Amino acid sequence: TILSMFPSTTSVLCCLFDRNVDAESIQTIVMQSACKFFKEISIFDIYEGEGIEPNKKSVALSVSWQAMKQTLLDSDIDEAVDKIIKSVKKDLNGELRI
């Protein structure tokens, strides 16, 4: 494992998906659409119930980023998160839950 002397940062996203979308598909799309600073993804909560449409589920993701040669700027992370949100919508019919 190569360690970086620059700090990592984490983005938390909460998205709505159809109930039949599995965690592996979500992780795959995030990894494929993430930028070069992507470090890891973790799904830490799946919720179905009150406040969520009957055929939907809410999935909370933690996405970590780290660069080897620089400190990441907010603009780097914002661009990467935007790309993930667009891919989730296009490939999995998911939407960011605000």
FENTA-V678169 format. One record per run of one state. SS is the DSSP state (H for helix, E for strand, L for the rest). FROM is the first residue (numbers start at 1). TO is the last residue. If there is no record, write none. Layout:
ss-><SS & SS>
from-><FROM & FROM>
to-><TO & TO>
This chain:
ss-><L & E & L & H & L & E & L & E & L & H & L & E & L>
from-><1 & 9 & 19 & 23 & 34 & 38 & 48 & 56 & 66 & 74 & 93 & 95 & 97>
to-><8 & 18 & 22 & 33 & 37 & 47 & 55 & 65 & 73 & 92 & 94 & 96 & 98>
